[in-house]
Amino acid sequence: MTRPRSLVLVALVLALVAAGAAGWTGWSWWSAAHDDSLRYSQTRDEVLRSAQQAVQNLNTLDYRTAESGVDLWVESTTGTLRDQLTQGRQNFLTQIRKAKTVTTAKILDGAVTELDDRAGKASVIVAIELTVTPAAGRPTTKRERLAGQLTRTGSTWKLSSIGQVPVSAA
């Protein structure tokens, strides 16, 4: 074989290998981008963000801006929980203004424990740190674990129930 002919052959082989690698990379990228597990994990992340924000909203309230705070409670919820907040709105406002407290919540951690994307239902657990500052006196801080249910309403996830997770003495 002559030298120019062997260089052409090597160049052809390298071009075929490069084309094969490019094709494989393109197919791998496309299949990963269209994988159902990717969409599921994106939905799970969206549910967790929505849950953490809703839990923070429901556990943060300043008596000086109680109206907008309770509006945010209602906006963050759906179903029976939203109905309860709407029906008890005036009572909540009266109690909050009378107590003159400021409550703030900080999300410590959270996880989606169940997700049924087709049914639009999810379960979560969230750990929070609550700080309650009374009108007179020192703030108190405590940690709580909350379990909640979320329901998809249109394109958003909203809290449909919430409750404390009991701490076991194991």
Secondary structure per residue as TSV (DSSP state, phi and psi in degrees):
chain	resnum	aa	ss	phi	psi
A	1	M	-	360.0	141.5
A	2	T	-	-86.3	158.8
A	3	R	H	-62.0	-46.6
A	4	P	H	-62.4	-36.2
A	5	R	H	-69.2	-38.4
A	6	S	H	-69.7	-32.4
A	7	L	H	-66.6	-38.4
A	8	V	H	-65.3	-42.7
A	9	L	H	-63.5	-44.1
A	10	V	H	-63.2	-43.1
A	11	A	H	-62.4	-39.9
A	12	L	H	-65.1	-43.7
A	13	V	H	-63.7	-45.0
A	14	L	H	-62.6	-38.5
A	15	A	H	-64.9	-40.7
A	16	L	H	-65.7	-42.3
A	17	V	H	-63.1	-44.0
A	18	A	H	-63.1	-42.3
A	19	A	H	-64.5	-40.9
A	20	G	H	-63.6	-43.5
A	21	A	H	-63.9	-42.0
A	22	A	H	-64.5	-41.7
A	23	G	H	-63.7	-44.8
A	24	W	H	-62.7	-44.5
A	25	T	H	-63.2	-43.9
A	26	G	H	-62.9	-43.7
A	27	W	H	-64.8	-43.0
A	28	S	H	-61.4	-43.4
A	29	W	H	-63.8	-45.6
A	30	W	H	-62.9	-45.0
A	31	S	H	-66.6	-35.8
A	32	A	H	-68.0	-38.4
A	33	A	H	-70.4	-21.9
A	34	H	T	-111.5	18.6
A	35	D	-	-79.3	135.5
A	36	D	H	-62.0	-33.7
A	37	S	H	-66.4	-29.2
A	38	L	H	-66.5	-46.8
A	39	R	H	-62.1	-40.3
A	40	Y	H	-62.7	-44.5
A	41	S	H	-67.4	-34.5
A	42	Q	H	-66.0	-40.1
A	43	T	H	-64.5	-43.6
A	44	R	H	-58.8	-43.7
A	45	D	H	-65.0	-39.0
A	46	E	H	-64.1	-42.6
A	47	V	H	-60.9	-45.6
A	48	L	H	-63.2	-44.3
A	49	R	H	-60.0	-45.0
A	50	S	H	-63.3	-42.7
A	51	A	H	-63.5	-47.2
A	52	Q	H	-62.5	-40.7
A	53	Q	H	-66.1	-43.0
A	54	A	H	-64.3	-42.7
A	55	V	H	-63.1	-42.2
A	56	Q	H	-63.1	-43.4
A	57	N	H	-59.6	-43.9
A	58	L	H	-73.7	-13.4
A	59	N	T	-115.1	13.9
A	60	T	-	-124.3	124.5
A	61	L	E	-159.8	133.4
A	62	D	E	-114.2	126.0
A	63	Y	G	-59.4	-25.3
A	64	R	G	-75.2	-21.7
A	65	T	G	-127.7	39.0
A	66	A	H	-60.7	-39.1
A	67	E	H	-57.0	-52.0
A	68	S	H	-68.8	-31.2
A	69	G	H	-63.9	-44.7
A	70	V	H	-70.0	-34.8
A	71	D	H	-57.8	-41.9
A	72	L	H	-66.4	-36.0
A	73	W	H	-57.5	-51.5
A	74	V	H	-63.1	-42.2
A	75	E	H	-64.5	-27.4
A	76	S	T	-86.0	-3.6
A	77	T	B	-124.6	170.7
A	78	T	-	-149.1	168.6
A	79	G	H	66.3	-143.1
A	80	T	H	-61.8	-39.2
A	81	L	H	-61.5	-43.7
A	82	R	H	-63.5	-41.9
A	83	D	H	-60.3	-43.9
A	84	Q	H	-62.5	-42.2
A	85	L	H	-66.9	-39.3
A	86	T	H	-66.4	-45.5
A	87	Q	H	-67.3	-35.3
A	88	G	T	-93.0	8.3
A	89	R	H	-52.2	-52.7
A	90	Q	H	-64.9	-39.3
A	91	N	H	-63.7	-43.5
A	92	F	H	-58.2	-48.4
A	93	L	H	-61.0	-42.2
A	94	T	H	-62.7	-46.5
A	95	Q	H	-64.1	-42.4
A	96	I	H	-66.3	-45.0
A	97	R	H	-66.2	-35.6
A	98	K	H	-69.0	-41.5
A	99	A	H	-73.5	-27.8
A	100	K	T	52.3	52.8
A	101	T	-	-114.0	158.2
A	102	V	E	-121.7	121.5
A	103	T	E	-116.2	129.6
A	104	T	E	-125.5	145.0
A	105	A	E	-119.9	140.2
A	106	K	E	-122.5	126.1
A	107	I	E	-76.0	126.0
A	108	L	E	-95.2	-41.5
A	109	D	E	-167.8	165.1
A	110	G	E	-166.1	161.6
A	111	A	E	-154.5	148.9
A	112	V	E	-88.1	122.7
A	113	T	E	-97.1	-24.2
A	114	E	E	-149.1	145.0
A	115	L	E	-147.6	119.2
A	116	D	E	-117.3	91.2
A	117	D	T	-62.6	-38.7
A	118	R	T	-64.7	-40.1
A	119	A	T	-83.4	-13.4
A	120	G	T	71.7	37.4
A	121	K	E	-128.5	145.5
A	122	A	E	-150.6	153.8
A	123	S	E	-120.9	142.9
A	124	V	E	-138.3	162.1
A	125	I	E	-132.0	136.0
A	126	V	E	-135.8	133.9
A	127	A	E	-101.3	132.0
A	128	I	E	-131.1	159.1
A	129	E	E	-115.9	119.9
A	130	L	E	-103.2	133.1
A	131	T	E	-120.7	121.4
A	132	V	E	-111.5	122.2
A	133	T	E	-113.2	110.8
A	134	P	-	-77.1	166.5
A	135	A	S	-59.3	-39.2
A	136	A	S	-129.4	130.2
A	137	G	S	120.4	-178.1
A	138	R	-	-93.7	149.8
A	139	P	-	-67.5	148.4
A	140	T	E	-119.2	144.3
A	141	T	E	-125.1	138.5
A	142	K	E	-145.5	159.2
A	143	R	E	-111.1	142.5
A	144	E	E	-137.9	153.6
A	145	R	E	-114.3	130.9
A	146	L	E	-122.6	143.0
A	147	A	E	-113.3	139.2
A	148	G	E	-142.6	162.5
A	149	Q	E	-116.2	139.9
A	150	L	E	-119.3	149.0
A	151	T	E	-129.3	135.8
A	152	R	E	-76.8	128.2
A	153	T	E	-121.9	103.8
A	154	G	T	69.6	-118.2
A	155	S	T	-106.0	5.4
A	156	T	E	-118.2	157.7
A	157	W	E	-105.7	131.4
A	158	K	E	-128.9	152.7
A	159	L	E	-71.9	125.4
A	160	S	E	-109.4	-16.4
A	161	S	E	-159.6	155.7
A	162	I	E	-154.6	146.1
A	163	G	E	-162.6	160.2
A	164	Q	E	-73.8	144.8
A	165	V	-	-93.8	122.0
A	166	P	-	-65.8	144.4
A	167	V	-	-91.3	123.0
A	168	S	-	-86.9	149.8
A	169	A	-	-100.4	66.3
A	170	A	-	-87.9	360.0
